[in-house]
Amino acid sequence: MKATKREIFDEQYRVLAVESQSLTIQGVRSGQVLTIVNQTPGVALSPAEYPPGKLIELSDPTNRPVS
């Protein structure tokens, strides 16, 4: 079963691990594990911001208003 691109935004995720430049999460319903790589140099991810076990949702960057 292949997920559509939109389905990743319709799921809640639990933080599994955080490193300075990556975040590993697992879908609560699907069980799918994703690793998100930080593309912003000089801005590190931290366990204080993303503690293991925290529930998060992903937002679709294509739905941002154009300035």
C-alpha positions in Angstrom: 0.0 0.0 0.0 1.5 3.3 -1.1 0.7 6.5 0.7 -0.1 9.6 -1.2 1.9 12.8 -0.5 -1.1 14.4 1.2 -1.6 11.5 3.7 1.6 12.4 5.6 -0.1 15.6 6.7 -3.3 13.8 7.9 -1.4 11.9 10.6 0.0 12.5 14.1 3.6 11.5 14.7 5.5 10.6 17.9 9.1 11.8 18.2 11.5 8.9 18.4 14.8 10.6 18.2 16.3 14.1 17.7 19.8 15.1 16.5 21.0 18.5 15.7 20.1 18.2 12.0 17.5 15.4 11.9 14.2 14.4 13.6 13.0 10.7 13.5 9.2 10.3 13.9 6.7 7.5 13.7 3.1 7.7 12.6 0.6 7.0 15.4 -1.9 5.2 13.0 0.3 4.0 10.2 3.4 3.1 12.2 5.5 4.6 9.3 8.9 5.9 10.4 10.2 9.1 8.8 13.4 11.0 9.2 13.2 14.7 8.6 16.4 16.4 7.7 16.9 20.1 8.8 17.7 22.2 5.8 18.3 25.4 7.7 22.1 25.8 8.4 22.9 27.2 11.8 19.6 26.3 13.3 19.9 23.0 15.3 17.0 20.9 16.4 17.0 20.2 20.2 15.5 17.6 22.5 14.0 20.4 24.5 12.0 21.4 21.5 11.2 17.9 20.4 11.4 15.6 23.4 11.1 11.8 22.6 7.5 10.8 22.9 6.1 14.2 22.0 3.2 14.2 19.5 3.5 16.5 16.5 1.8 17.1 13.2 3.4 18.0 9.9 2.2 21.0 7.9 2.1 21.2 4.2 4.6 24.0 3.0 2.7 24.4 -0.3 -0.3 25.7 1.7 1.6 28.8 3.0 0.3 32.2 1.9 2.5 33.9 -0.7 3.9 37.2 0.6 
